[in-house]
Amino acid sequence: MSAEPILAPAQPVPKPTLPRLSVRIEYLDCQTLPEYREYRLAACGPDGPVESRFRIAMAAFDAGRVRIQDGPDVCYQKLLRSVVAGETASPDVVVIDDVELASYRTAHTPVQKHRSWSPSSTPSRRPLPRTTPRAGWPKASASAIRSSGSASPPAPPAVAPPSTSTRTGRRRS
């Protein structure tokens, strides 16, 4: 045995952490007015809930700058950015302008997939060749088709109904 002291494994130095602020954002409702749609959201933090109102002009929806189903998310993202930046939620009305709508649309537009082919390089569509009936399929003769009007097999013969018996077990005649 050696006389060297046994050292414990090195402990990682804890990183200083900032106090974590826990905030929950809730969608409350939407009101449609002739000039705009107003969305109400609440930021629920340690100090209690603070309601915020956001307005998007109806002209933005009509012009296609934003879809109606995206309205609540536009407002949510705006409130989320302000909470992350450390700003306190305000009960004042926030008007969402065209610049914010354009940045939302850019951030939420799917990227076009790049394809390795072009429409001019695709082969033209040609009709498929006719196929012959498979081996083992019944073949109808031309005379049978002409006489019946179709190539379907003849109908089975009619079967007489079973005779009924009386209580004594005898058949009626």
C-alpha positions as CSV (number, residue, x, y, z in Angstrom):
1,M,0.0,0.0,0.0
2,S,1.1,3.5,-0.8
3,A,1.1,6.4,1.6
4,E,-0.7,8.6,-0.9
5,P,-4.0,10.0,0.3
6,I,-7.2,8.9,-1.5
7,L,-9.0,11.8,-3.1
8,A,-12.6,11.9,-3.8
9,P,-13.7,12.5,-7.4
10,A,-13.8,16.1,-8.5
11,Q,-17.3,17.6,-8.1
12,P,-18.5,19.9,-11.0
13,V,-18.7,23.5,-10.0
14,P,-22.4,24.5,-10.0
15,K,-23.3,27.2,-12.5
16,P,-24.9,30.3,-11.1
17,T,-28.6,30.2,-12.1
18,L,-30.9,33.0,-12.6
19,P,-34.2,32.8,-10.8
20,R,-36.7,31.1,-13.1
21,L,-39.8,32.9,-13.8
22,S,-42.7,30.6,-14.4
23,V,-45.4,32.2,-16.5
24,R,-48.4,30.5,-18.1
25,I,-50.2,32.2,-21.1
26,E,-53.8,31.4,-21.6
27,Y,-56.1,32.3,-24.5
28,L,-59.4,33.7,-23.1
29,D,-61.6,34.8,-26.1
30,C,-62.0,36.7,-29.3
31,Q,-64.4,39.4,-30.3
32,T,-65.1,40.3,-33.9
33,L,-65.9,43.9,-34.6
34,P,-66.3,45.6,-38.0
35,E,-62.8,47.1,-38.0
36,Y,-60.8,44.5,-36.2
37,R,-60.7,41.2,-34.3
38,E,-59.7,41.6,-30.6
39,Y,-58.1,38.7,-28.8
40,R,-57.8,38.5,-25.0
41,L,-54.9,36.5,-23.5
42,A,-53.8,36.2,-19.8
43,A,-50.3,35.9,-18.6
44,C,-50.5,34.1,-15.3
45,G,-47.3,34.7,-13.3
46,P,-46.2,34.9,-9.6
47,D,-48.0,38.2,-9.2
48,G,-51.3,36.8,-10.5
49,P,-52.9,36.9,-14.0
50,V,-52.6,40.0,-16.2
51,E,-55.0,40.2,-19.1
52,S,-53.7,41.6,-22.4
53,R,-55.8,42.5,-25.5
54,F,-54.5,42.4,-29.0
55,R,-56.1,43.8,-32.2
56,I,-55.7,42.7,-35.7
57,A,-57.3,44.7,-38.5
58,M,-60.0,43.0,-40.5
59,A,-58.3,44.3,-43.6
60,A,-55.3,42.1,-42.8
61,F,-57.5,39.0,-42.8
62,D,-59.4,40.1,-46.0
63,A,-56.1,40.8,-47.9
64,G,-54.7,37.4,-46.9
65,R,-51.8,38.8,-44.8
66,V,-52.9,36.5,-42.0
67,R,-55.4,33.6,-41.8
68,I,-58.2,33.7,-39.3
69,Q,-57.0,30.5,-37.6
70,D,-53.6,32.1,-37.1
71,G,-54.9,35.2,-35.3
72,P,-54.7,33.7,-31.8
73,D,-51.2,32.3,-32.4
74,V,-49.9,35.7,-33.7
75,C,-51.1,37.3,-30.5
76,Y,-49.7,34.5,-28.3
77,Q,-46.3,34.8,-30.0
78,K,-46.2,38.5,-29.4
79,L,-47.1,38.2,-25.7
80,L,-44.6,35.3,-25.4
81,R,-41.8,37.5,-26.8
82,S,-42.6,40.3,-24.4
83,V,-42.6,37.9,-21.4
84,V,-39.3,36.3,-22.4
85,A,-37.8,39.8,-22.8
86,G,-38.8,40.5,-19.2
87,E,-41.4,43.1,-20.0
88,T,-44.5,43.1,-17.8
89,A,-47.8,42.3,-19.5
90,S,-49.9,45.3,-20.0
91,P,-53.7,45.6,-19.9
92,D,-53.5,48.1,-22.7
93,V,-54.6,47.2,-26.2
94,V,-51.7,46.1,-28.4
95,V,-52.3,46.6,-32.2
96,I,-50.6,44.0,-34.4
97,D,-49.2,45.8,-37.4
98,D,-48.3,44.6,-40.9
99,V,-44.6,44.2,-40.0
100,E,-45.4,41.7,-37.3
101,L,-47.8,39.9,-39.5
102,A,-45.2,39.6,-42.3
103,S,-42.6,38.3,-39.8
104,Y,-45.1,35.7,-38.5
105,R,-45.9,34.6,-42.0
106,T,-42.2,34.3,-42.9
107,A,-41.5,32.3,-39.8
108,H,-44.4,29.9,-40.3
109,T,-44.2,29.4,-44.1
110,P,-43.0,25.9,-44.9
111,V,-39.8,25.6,-46.8
112,Q,-40.2,24.5,-50.4
113,K,-38.8,21.1,-51.0
114,H,-36.2,21.0,-53.8
115,R,-36.8,18.2,-56.2
116,S,-34.2,16.7,-58.5
117,W,-36.4,16.5,-61.5
118,S,-38.1,19.1,-63.6
119,P,-41.5,18.8,-65.4
120,S,-39.8,18.7,-68.8
121,S,-37.7,15.6,-67.8
122,T,-40.7,13.4,-66.9
123,P,-41.7,10.9,-69.5
124,S,-45.0,11.5,-71.3
125,R,-47.8,9.3,-70.3
126,R,-48.6,6.7,-72.9
127,P,-51.6,4.4,-72.7
128,L,-50.8,1.0,-71.3
129,P,-50.9,-1.9,-73.7
130,R,-54.0,-4.1,-73.6
131,T,-53.6,-7.3,-71.8
132,T,-54.9,-10.7,-72.7
133,P,-57.0,-12.7,-70.3
134,R,-55.0,-14.8,-67.8
135,A,-54.5,-18.4,-68.5
136,G,-57.2,-20.5,-66.9
137,W,-59.9,-17.9,-67.3
138,P,-62.9,-19.1,-69.2
139,K,-63.0,-17.9,-72.8
140,A,-66.2,-17.1,-74.4
141,S,-66.7,-17.9,-78.0
142,A,-67.8,-15.2,-80.4
143,S,-71.1,-17.1,-81.1
144,A,-71.9,-17.3,-77.4
145,I,-71.3,-13.6,-77.0
146,R,-73.5,-12.7,-80.0
147,S,-76.4,-14.9,-78.9
148,S,-76.5,-13.8,-75.3
149,G,-75.2,-10.3,-75.7
150,S,-72.6,-10.8,-73.0
151,A,-69.7,-13.1,-72.2
152,S,-71.2,-14.2,-68.8
153,P,-71.7,-17.9,-68.2
154,P,-75.3,-19.3,-68.5
155,A,-77.5,-19.1,-65.5
156,P,-77.9,-22.3,-63.4
157,P,-81.1,-24.3,-63.9
158,A,-84.0,-23.4,-61.7
159,V,-84.3,-25.6,-58.6
160,A,-87.8,-26.8,-57.6
161,P,-88.8,-25.8,-54.1
162,P,-88.6,-28.6,-51.5
163,S,-91.9,-30.4,-50.9
164,T,-93.6,-29.9,-47.6
165,S,-94.8,-32.7,-45.4
166,T,-97.8,-33.0,-43.2
167,R,-97.7,-33.7,-39.5
168,T,-97.8,-37.4,-40.0
169,G,-94.6,-37.3,-42.0
170,R,-96.3,-38.0,-45.3
171,R,-95.7,-35.9,-48.3
172,R,-98.5,-34.0,-49.9
173,S,-99.2,-34.7,-53.5
